[in-house]
Amino acid sequence: MGQTMSEETKELTLEENFARLEEIIRQLEDEEIPLEKAFQAYTEGMLLLGQCSEQIDRVEKQVLKLGMDGQLEEFEDGKDIF
């Protein structure tokens, strides 16, 4: 954990970000964590959450769905799923 917050959050995969978020949650659940470290962990978690959201948005835009006519169409907003 010798990396800075910006190095840890830089260009990780979605899975890596989720794994790091799980670690941060475990840290924050520890009742013995000092307030300053809790705030740092919370801040890092919020940055990671933002990155996860951006990564999911990018993937969502790339998802294709099969239309009723059998043609692949870009996934838009999920309104026309059925």
C-alpha positions in Angstrom: 0.0 0.0 0.0 2.9 2.3 -0.7 1.2 3.9 -3.6 -0.5 7.2 -3.6 -4.2 7.5 -4.0 -3.8 8.7 -7.6 -1.5 5.8 -8.5 -4.0 3.3 -7.0 -7.0 4.6 -8.9 -5.2 5.1 -12.2 -6.5 2.9 -15.1 -7.5 -0.2 -13.1 -9.9 -2.6 -14.6 -13.5 -2.6 -13.3 -12.8 -5.8 -11.5 -9.7 -4.4 -9.8 -11.7 -1.3 -8.8 -14.4 -3.4 -7.3 -11.8 -5.5 -5.4 -10.2 -2.3 -4.1 -13.6 -0.9 -3.1 -14.2 -4.1 -1.1 -10.9 -3.6 0.7 -11.9 0.0 1.5 -15.3 -1.1 2.9 -13.5 -3.6 5.2 -11.2 -0.8 6.4 -14.2 1.5 7.1 -16.1 -1.2 8.9 -13.2 -1.6 11.4 -14.2 0.3 14.5 -10.6 1.0 15.4 -9.8 3.0 12.2 -8.6 6.5 13.0 -10.8 9.3 11.7 -8.2 10.7 9.4 -7.5 7.3 7.8 -11.3 6.7 7.5 -11.7 10.0 5.7 -8.8 9.1 3.3 -10.3 5.7 2.7 -13.7 7.2 2.1 -12.3 9.8 -0.4 -10.4 7.0 -2.3 -13.6 4.9 -2.3 -15.6 7.8 -3.8 -13.0 8.3 -6.5 -13.1 4.6 -7.3 -16.8 4.6 -7.4 -16.8 7.4 -9.9 -14.3 5.5 -12.1 -16.5 2.4 -11.9 -19.5 4.4 -13.0 -17.5 5.8 -16.0 -16.2 2.3 -16.9 -19.7 0.9 -16.7 -21.1 3.7 -18.9 -18.4 3.0 -21.5 -19.2 -0.7 -21.6 -22.9 0.0 -21.7 -22.5 2.1 -24.8 -20.7 -0.8 -26.5 -23.3 -3.4 -25.7 -25.3 -4.6 -28.6 -28.8 -6.1 -28.4 -30.6 -8.3 -30.9 -33.6 -6.6 -32.3 -36.9 -8.2 -33.2 -35.8 -8.4 -36.8 -32.7 -10.3 -35.9 -30.3 -7.4 -36.4 -27.8 -6.2 -33.9 -28.5 -2.7 -32.6 -26.7 -0.5 -30.1 -28.0 -0.7 -26.6 -29.5 2.6 -25.7 -31.3 3.0 -22.4 -33.0 -0.4 -21.7 -36.5 0.8 -22.6 -36.9 -1.5 -25.6 -35.6 -4.7 -24.0 -38.8 -6.7 -24.7 
